[in-house]
Amino acid sequence: MNVEYSEVAIDDLLRFSLNERELIVKKIEYLSQNFDLLKKSKKVTALKGKHSGKYRLVVARKIRVIFQLKDDRLIILILRVGKRKDIY
């Protein structure tokens, strides 16, 4: 799957340190290659309520990535990246 980042997600990424950004990008790349495997684990979860249709990826203990799939082109669109307490 290809990965696209929203402008908000890019701004979110720039708020992290260089080491954290590298970790986040590596996890997102891994997600794009192993979505089905991660969906079976607790690392990727479908969100409910007002965030229905979106998914959460656990990057680290306090870092989350919110994304959605564009089925027609098999693209993962990264919507937000942030600390757990701020992302939802």
N, C-alpha and C positions, 0 to 999 in steps of 0.2 A: 504494500500500500504506500502511496505517496503521503507526505505530510505537508500541510500548509499551516502557517501561523497567522492569527488575526493580529491587527495592530496593537490591540490591548494586550495580547499574550506576549508580544515582543517587548512592550513597555514593562510588563510584569517581570520578564526574564532579566531585563537590564537592572532591576532592583536587587538582584542576587549577586553574591560575590562570584568571581571568575570560576572558582572550584565548584560552587553550587550549580552554576550555569552549565558547566561541562557535564556534571552528573545528570542534570535534568535532560539535556539534549541526548545523552547516551541512552537514558531510559525511554525517551520518546522514540528514538531510532529502533530500540529493541521492541517497543510496542508495535511499531509499523510492520515489523517482520514476524511477530509472534502474537498478534491480537487474539486469535482463537484460544491459544494456550493460556494467556493471561486472563481472558474472560472467565475461564474455568476456575482460576485461582481467586483469591480475595484481593489481588492487586488491581483489578479492573472491576468496577461495579456500575451497573446501570442506575442512574439517579431517578428519583420519583418526584411527584408533585410538580411545582412550577419549573423544575429542571428536567422534566420528562423528555426522553429522546437524547439525552446527553449522558456521558460516562465520566467516571472519575478514575484516574490512575494514581496510585500511591507511589511516589518517587522515593521519599524518605519518611521518617517518622512524622515530621511536621510539614512536609511539602506535598501538594496535590496538583495535578493537572486536570483541567476540565476540558473535555473534547466531545466532538460529535462526528459521526460518519456521514459522508456523502456517497450513498450507495451507487449512484449512477456512474461515478468515476473511481470508486474505491479509494477515497481520500480521507485521511484523518485530519480534521480541522481543529487545531488547538485554539480554544477559546480563552482560557485563563490559566495562569500559573501563579501559585502563591502559597503562603503559609496556611495551614489548616484552619486556623481561627479566622482568617480574612477572606478565604476563597469563596465561601458560600454566601 
